[in-house]
Amino acid sequence: MDNPNYRSGFVAIVGRPNVGKSTLLNRVVGQKVAIMSDKPQTTRNKIQGIYTTDDAQIVFIDTPGIHKPKSELGDYMMKSALSSLNEVDAVIMMVNAEQRRGAGDNFIIDRLKTVKKPVYLVVNKIDQITPDDLLVVIDQYKDALNWQEVLPISALEGNNVEELLSELTGKLPKGPQYYPEDQVTDHPERFIVSELIREKIFQLTRQEIPHSVAVVIDKMSRQNEQKIHVQATIIVDRPTQKGILIGKGGSMLKKIGTLARQDIENLLGDKVYLELWVKVVPDWQDKSSALQSYGYRKDDY
Ligand SMILES: Nc1nc2c(ncn2[C@@H]2O[C@H](COP(=O)(O)OP(=O)(O)OP(=O)(O)O)[C@@H](O)[C@H]2O)c(=O)[nH]1
């Protein structure tokens, strides 16, 4: 690195499901790398977004929503979220300005008490509330932890996001540029592709399909000069869910495929032939071996 004052480091984002962690990550890196949806708990793996300037590089870790585990998958998500907090230079705890401080927030705050790194309270979705209401929200949190700083933002509209970035940059140690400047994530494209497909399933099926859906990319290879062939299997745990996903005469699967294909083409910068299959694996969430073969590797945390 030519610049001896270059700063770099890792920042974890934690918070209850649905507070807007993925939205912030996407805004910061300016490309769709983390799945966004208005249903809670859609982010299952650690996704890194990388923000690079001439003076600094911040590698963001988007953690799964921390919550009390209900199944083995929940337990995995929880451990994954907590373990990342010990390896970073700063932590952002994000809360939703529209919600009152609740048991879920307290659960996270309790865990943050042991973190030695600077912890920022970021109050998101301020575009939805009045300045007076914002003061009330901040009041609920201000003494809960020794915050490095309290920052109100709107991840969706961008308010105060620059300020947050410059504040974080100031806290990073001097260090190398870990990743090339045009790289925004270190996740394999396969993972992002499967997240994009899952996102469409949630958008289109709403309440009908619960979170017990996994998407496995079986194949991703160049079909010819013009096209990349992506073959993916959607795993559900009940035959009724399979029926809903396929839809009448295959209509639902077709809709999911069309929307996902457009996003995958944008990501890969090439035409895509997307082939989707649906498979029933009863109780896959509680089976360790199934979890591992679907990509939730225990040695990841
Ligand atoms: N009005 C408003 N909506 C927002 C803002 N940030 C996020 N949202 C919305 O809140 C919903 C949840 O956002 P996500 O970014 O998926 O939340 P998340 O915290 O990553 O959720 P999990 O993956 O479940 O942990 C989406 O519908 C977003 O569009 C904001 O600043 N203002």
The ligand as an SDF file (V2000), in Angstrom:
LIG
                    3D

 32 34  0  0  0  0  0  0  0  0999 V2000
  -38.8620    3.5760    5.8610 N   0  0  0  0  0  0  0  0  0  0  0  0
  -37.7120    2.9050    5.9530 C   0  0  0  0  0  0  0  0  0  0  0  0
  -37.7010    1.5770    5.7360 N   0  0  0  0  0  0  0  0  0  0  0  0
  -36.5160    0.9180    5.8520 C   0  0  0  0  0  0  0  0  0  0  0  0
  -35.3030    1.5910    6.1740 C   0  0  0  0  0  0  0  0  0  0  0  0
  -34.3130    0.6770    6.2180 N   0  0  0  0  0  0  0  0  0  0  0  0
  -34.8830   -0.5190    5.9310 C   0  0  0  0  0  0  0  0  0  0  0  0
  -36.2050   -0.3860    5.6990 N   0  0  0  0  0  0  0  0  0  0  0  0
  -37.1630   -1.4550    5.3500 C   0  0  0  0  0  0  0  0  0  0  0  0
  -37.2460   -2.3910    6.4130 O   0  0  0  0  0  0  0  0  0  0  0  0
  -37.4240   -3.7230    5.9090 C   0  0  0  0  0  0  0  0  0  0  0  0
  -36.3510   -4.6490    6.4650 C   0  0  0  0  0  0  0  0  0  0  0  0
  -35.0790   -4.2660    5.9730 O   0  0  0  0  0  0  0  0  0  0  0  0
  -33.8290   -5.2800    5.8860 P   0  0  0  0  0  0  0  0  0  0  0  0
  -32.6730   -4.4730    5.4420 O   0  0  0  0  0  0  0  0  0  0  0  0
  -34.1890   -6.4970    5.1470 O   0  0  0  0  0  0  0  0  0  0  0  0
  -33.7000   -5.6610    7.4350 O   0  0  0  0  0  0  0  0  0  0  0  0
  -32.6280   -6.6270    8.1420 P   0  0  0  0  0  0  0  0  0  0  0  0
  -32.3230   -6.0200    9.4550 O   0  0  0  0  0  0  0  0  0  0  0  0
  -31.4650   -6.9010    7.2480 O   0  0  0  0  0  0  0  0  0  0  0  0
  -33.5040   -7.9290    8.3530 O   0  0  0  0  0  0  0  0  0  0  0  0
  -33.0280   -9.4500    8.6910 P   0  0  0  0  0  0  0  0  0  0  0  0
  -32.3730   -9.9820    7.4770 O   0  0  0  0  0  0  0  0  0  0  0  0
  -34.3320  -10.1080    8.9800 O   0  0  0  0  0  0  0  0  0  0  0  0
  -32.1370   -9.4030    9.8930 O   0  0  0  0  0  0  0  0  0  0  0  0
  -37.3970   -3.6010    4.3900 C   0  0  0  0  0  0  0  0  0  0  0  0
  -38.7210   -3.5430    3.9360 O   0  0  0  0  0  0  0  0  0  0  0  0
  -36.6900   -2.2580    4.1560 C   0  0  0  0  0  0  0  0  0  0  0  0
  -37.0790   -1.6160    2.9620 O   0  0  0  0  0  0  0  0  0  0  0  0
  -35.3600    3.0290    6.3870 C   0  0  0  0  0  0  0  0  0  0  0  0
  -34.3750    3.7190    6.6490 O   0  0  0  0  0  0  0  0  0  0  0  0
  -36.5900    3.6100    6.2580 N   0  0  0  0  0  0  0  0  0  0  0  0
  1  2  1  0
  2  3  2  0
  2 32  1  0
  3  4  1  0
  4  5  2  0
  4  8  1  0
  5  6  1  0
  5 30  1  0
  6  7  2  0
  7  8  1  0
  8  9  1  0
  9 10  1  0
  9 28  1  0
 10 11  1  0
 11 12  1  0
 11 26  1  0
 12 13  1  0
 13 14  1  0
 14 15  2  0
 14 16  1  0
 14 17  1  0
 17 18  1  0
 18 19  2  0
 18 20  1  0
 18 21  1  0
 21 22  1  0
 22 23  2  0
 22 24  1  0
 22 25  1  0
 26 27  1  0
 26 28  1  0
 28 29  1  0
 30 31  2  0
 30 32  1  0
M  END
$$$$
